[in-house]
């Protein structure tokens, strides 16, 4: 399967199907592959990690790092694997005099937001029939001035690629980027889409995640929405499984999640799924399983 160009390889009868009715592979906390282990903790981070960090930083920081890391592939690699939805959590470092923005998941990343978005734009230039959904959220430490400067940069980077909904219209008009901006300031900018609902179970086992997602499906679907296959470990689990990591937890639960995923159906029906996001999208074959659902 050609996952790198899967959208352009869709059969013609799907070209006019809205993106909300397709099965789209997504990356949860997509930029956590480049977390800076020496960075300060994000100000709003949970007490769980703050307690660990306060106990003995030289030891616990390694534990925090391996449980905060959800991906191990670069943004370009994830694109080439078939990922088309990216969960991007953005922040400005406290007391940083520069306007640079970073991605966060407990820690800050090495890479800045703008250099990463330029990489995405470069990849899209060489893949003109692929469409990505960029979910920008959290925005910790951003003033209104920083928001406006960031939005100006987004428009400059993607220019005419910022787009509306249907595949055929996207291709014929050159649109390739749906930019979801989870802040009320987005209402001032017609190029920005509202935040995308994310179904997050906040559970540490596949059976619990599946039970939660099946319950959400019964309630009905919104337009764009994300079903999160990502697992979450609590403080007790982390402190009693010091040799484990989010990666080992993900791999251990994958086959159960995969069996459920293979039974799902995209489309416009009440219980149809849309975007399906997970962790460690390189080590597990998430993308080909999701892409095949469209067939």
C-alpha positions as CSV (number, residue, x, y, z in Angstrom):
1,X,0.0,0.0,0.0
2,X,1.3,3.5,-0.9
3,X,0.6,5.3,2.3
4,X,2.7,8.3,1.4
5,X,0.2,9.2,-1.4
6,X,-2.9,7.5,-0.1
7,X,-5.3,10.5,-0.7
8,X,-4.3,11.0,-4.3
9,X,-4.7,7.2,-4.8
10,X,-8.3,7.1,-3.6
11,X,-10.8,5.8,-6.2
12,X,-12.5,8.5,-8.2
13,X,-15.9,7.8,-6.5
14,X,-14.5,9.1,-3.2
15,X,-13.1,12.3,-4.6
16,X,-16.3,14.2,-3.8
17,X,-16.8,12.6,-0.4
18,X,-16.3,15.2,2.4
19,X,-13.2,14.7,4.5
20,X,-15.5,14.3,7.5
21,X,-16.7,11.0,6.0
22,X,-13.3,9.5,5.3
23,X,-11.1,7.5,7.8
24,X,-8.0,9.6,8.4
25,X,-4.9,8.5,10.3
26,X,-3.9,11.0,13.1
27,X,-0.9,11.5,15.4
28,X,-1.6,12.2,19.0
29,X,0.9,14.8,20.5
30,X,2.6,14.6,17.1
31,X,5.8,16.6,18.1
32,X,6.7,14.8,21.3
33,X,9.5,12.9,19.4
34,X,11.7,16.0,19.9
35,X,11.0,16.9,23.6
36,X,13.9,18.5,25.4
37,X,14.6,16.4,28.5
38,X,16.3,19.4,30.1
39,X,13.6,21.9,29.6
40,X,11.4,23.2,32.4
41,X,8.0,21.5,32.9
42,X,5.1,23.3,31.2
43,X,3.5,25.6,33.8
44,X,0.1,23.9,33.6
45,X,1.4,20.4,33.9
46,X,-0.3,17.9,36.1
47,X,0.6,17.3,39.8
48,X,1.7,13.8,38.9
49,X,4.7,14.9,36.9
50,X,5.4,17.9,39.2
51,X,5.7,15.5,42.2
52,X,8.0,13.2,40.3
53,X,10.2,16.1,39.1
54,X,10.4,17.5,42.7
55,X,11.5,14.2,44.3
56,X,14.8,13.8,42.5
57,X,15.1,15.6,39.1
58,X,18.2,13.7,38.0
59,X,16.3,10.4,38.2
60,X,12.7,11.3,37.7
61,X,13.3,13.5,34.7
62,X,14.1,10.3,32.7
63,X,10.8,8.8,33.9
64,X,8.9,11.9,32.9
65,X,10.5,12.0,29.5
66,X,9.7,8.4,28.6
67,X,6.0,8.8,29.7
68,X,5.6,12.2,27.9
69,X,7.1,10.9,24.6
70,X,4.2,9.6,22.4
71,X,6.0,9.5,19.0
72,X,9.4,8.6,17.7
73,X,9.2,9.7,14.0
74,X,9.8,13.2,12.6
75,X,7.0,15.2,11.2
76,X,8.1,14.4,7.7
77,X,8.3,10.7,8.4
78,X,4.8,10.8,9.9
79,X,3.5,12.5,6.8
80,X,5.2,9.8,4.6
81,X,3.7,7.1,6.8
82,X,0.2,8.4,5.9
83,X,-0.6,10.6,8.9
84,X,-2.9,13.5,7.9
85,X,-4.1,14.8,11.2
86,X,-1.6,16.3,13.6
87,X,-2.3,17.2,17.3
88,X,0.0,20.2,17.9
89,X,0.1,21.7,21.4
90,X,1.7,25.1,21.4
91,X,3.3,27.3,24.1
92,X,5.5,30.3,24.7
93,X,8.1,29.6,27.4
94,X,7.7,31.5,30.6
95,X,10.1,34.5,30.9
96,X,11.4,33.9,27.3
97,X,12.1,37.3,25.8
98,X,12.0,35.9,22.3
99,X,8.7,35.4,20.4
100,X,9.6,31.8,19.6
101,X,6.9,29.2,20.1
102,X,7.5,25.6,21.0
103,X,5.4,22.4,21.1
104,X,4.7,20.9,24.4
105,X,3.8,17.7,26.2
106,X,4.8,18.0,29.8
107,X,8.2,19.4,28.5
108,X,9.0,21.8,25.7
109,X,10.4,20.6,22.3
110,X,13.8,21.4,20.8
111,X,12.1,22.4,17.5
112,X,10.2,25.6,17.2
113,X,6.7,25.8,15.8
114,X,7.5,27.9,12.7
115,X,10.4,25.8,11.5
116,X,8.2,22.7,11.8
117,X,5.3,24.2,9.9
118,X,7.8,25.2,7.1
119,X,8.8,21.6,7.0
120,X,5.2,20.6,6.5
121,X,4.8,23.2,3.7
122,X,7.8,21.8,2.0
123,X,6.5,18.2,2.2
124,X,3.1,19.3,0.8
125,X,4.8,21.1,-2.1
126,X,6.2,17.7,-3.3
127,X,2.8,16.0,-2.6
128,X,0.3,18.3,-4.2
129,X,-2.7,16.0,-3.9
130,X,-2.4,15.3,-0.2
131,X,-4.3,17.3,2.5
132,X,-3.4,17.7,6.1
133,X,-5.4,18.8,9.2
134,X,-3.3,20.7,11.7
135,X,-4.9,21.0,15.1
136,X,-3.2,23.9,17.0
137,X,-4.3,24.0,20.6
138,X,-3.4,24.7,24.3
139,X,-1.5,28.0,23.5
140,X,0.0,28.3,27.0
141,X,1.7,31.6,27.7
142,X,0.5,33.3,24.4
143,X,-0.6,36.9,24.6
144,X,-3.0,38.3,22.1
145,X,-0.1,39.9,20.4
146,X,1.7,36.5,20.1
147,X,-1.5,34.9,18.8
148,X,-1.8,37.5,16.0
149,X,1.9,37.2,15.1
150,X,1.6,33.4,14.9
151,X,-1.5,33.6,12.8
152,X,0.2,36.0,10.4
153,X,3.1,33.6,10.1
154,X,0.7,30.7,9.4
155,X,-0.8,32.6,6.6
156,X,2.6,33.5,5.2
157,X,3.9,29.9,5.3
158,X,0.8,28.2,3.8
159,X,-0.6,31.1,1.8
160,X,-3.2,29.8,-0.7
161,X,-3.0,26.2,0.6
162,X,-5.4,27.0,3.5
163,X,-8.6,25.3,2.5
164,X,-12.3,24.4,2.6
165,X,-13.7,20.8,2.8
166,X,-14.2,18.6,-0.3
167,X,-11.4,16.6,-1.9
168,X,-12.1,17.5,-5.5
169,X,-12.4,21.2,-4.6
170,X,-9.2,21.0,-2.7
171,X,-7.2,19.5,-5.6
172,X,-8.6,21.8,-8.3
173,X,-8.0,24.9,-6.2
174,X,-4.6,23.9,-4.8
175,X,-5.8,23.8,-1.2
176,X,-3.9,21.4,1.1
177,X,-4.1,22.6,4.7
178,X,-7.1,22.7,7.1
179,X,-5.8,24.7,10.1
180,X,-7.8,24.1,13.2
181,X,-7.2,26.8,15.9
182,X,-8.5,26.1,19.3
183,X,-8.9,29.7,20.6
184,X,-11.6,32.3,20.3
185,X,-9.3,34.6,18.4
186,X,-9.7,32.3,15.4
187,X,-13.2,33.8,14.8
188,X,-11.4,36.9,13.5
189,X,-9.7,34.9,10.7
190,X,-11.9,33.2,8.1
191,X,-8.9,30.9,7.1
192,X,-8.9,29.2,10.5
193,X,-11.2,26.4,11.5
194,X,-12.6,25.9,15.0
195,X,-11.2,23.3,17.3
196,X,-11.8,19.6,16.5
197,X,-13.6,17.5,19.2
198,X,-11.2,14.8,20.5
199,X,-12.6,11.7,22.1
200,X,-10.1,10.9,24.9
201,X,-10.8,8.0,27.2
202,X,-8.1,8.8,29.7
203,X,-7.6,5.1,30.3
204,X,-4.6,2.8,30.5
205,X,-5.9,-0.4,28.8
206,X,-7.3,-1.1,25.3
207,X,-10.5,-2.6,26.6
208,X,-11.3,0.6,28.6
209,X,-10.5,2.8,25.6
210,X,-12.7,0.7,23.3
211,X,-15.5,0.8,25.8
212,X,-15.3,4.6,26.0
213,X,-15.2,5.0,22.2
214,X,-18.2,2.6,21.7
215,X,-20.1,4.7,24.2
216,X,-19.3,7.9,22.4
217,X,-20.3,6.4,19.1
218,X,-23.8,5.7,20.5
219,X,-24.2,9.4,21.2
220,X,-23.6,10.3,17.6
221,X,-20.9,12.0,15.7
222,X,-20.1,15.7,15.1
223,X,-18.5,17.0,11.8
224,X,-14.8,16.6,12.0
225,X,-13.9,14.7,15.1
226,X,-11.0,12.5,16.5
227,X,-11.3,9.1,18.1
228,X,-8.2,8.8,20.3
229,X,-6.6,5.4,20.6
230,X,-4.0,6.8,22.9
231,X,-3.6,5.3,26.4
232,X,-3.0,7.3,29.6
233,X,-1.1,6.1,32.6
234,X,-1.9,7.6,36.0
235,X,0.6,8.4,38.8
236,X,0.1,5.1,40.5
237,X,0.8,3.1,37.4
238,X,3.9,5.1,36.5
239,X,5.4,4.8,39.9
240,X,4.7,1.1,40.1
241,X,6.0,0.3,36.6
242,X,9.3,2.1,36.6
243,X,10.7,-0.1,33.8
244,X,7.8,0.6,31.5
245,X,7.1,3.5,29.3
246,X,4.2,4.8,27.2
247,X,5.8,3.0,24.2
248,X,5.7,-0.4,26.0
249,X,2.2,0.3,27.1
250,X,1.1,1.2,23.6
251,X,2.7,-1.8,22.0
252,X,1.3,-4.2,24.6
253,X,-2.3,-3.0,23.9
254,X,-2.0,-2.6,20.1
255,X,-3.4,-5.9,18.9
256,X,-6.6,-5.5,20.9
257,X,-7.0,-1.9,19.6
258,X,-6.3,-3.2,16.1
259,X,-9.0,-5.8,16.2
260,X,-11.5,-3.2,17.2
261,X,-10.2,-0.7,14.6
262,X,-10.5,-3.1,11.7
263,X,-14.2,-3.4,12.4
264,X,-14.9,0.3,12.1
265,X,-16.6,2.0,9.2
266,X,-16.1,5.6,7.9
267,X,-18.9,7.5,6.3
268,X,-21.9,9.7,7.2
269,X,-23.7,7.2,9.5
270,X,-24.5,7.8,13.2
271,X,-21.6,5.5,14.4
272,X,-19.1,6.2,11.6
273,X,-15.6,7.2,12.6
274,X,-13.5,10.0,11.0
275,X,-10.1,10.9,12.3
276,X,-8.4,8.1,14.3
277,X,-5.3,9.2,16.3
278,X,-2.8,7.1,18.1
279,X,0.7,7.1,19.7
280,X,3.9,5.7,18.1
281,X,2.5,5.7,14.6
282,X,5.8,4.3,13.3
283,X,6.3,1.2,15.4
284,X,2.6,0.2,15.0
285,X,0.9,-0.1,11.6
286,X,-1.8,2.4,12.4
287,X,-1.9,4.1,9.0
288,X,-2.4,1.2,6.7
289,X,-5.2,-0.2,8.9
290,X,-7.0,3.1,8.9
291,X,-6.5,3.8,5.2
292,X,-7.9,0.4,4.3
293,X,-11.2,1.3,6.0
294,X,-11.8,3.7,3.1
295,X,-11.9,0.8,0.6
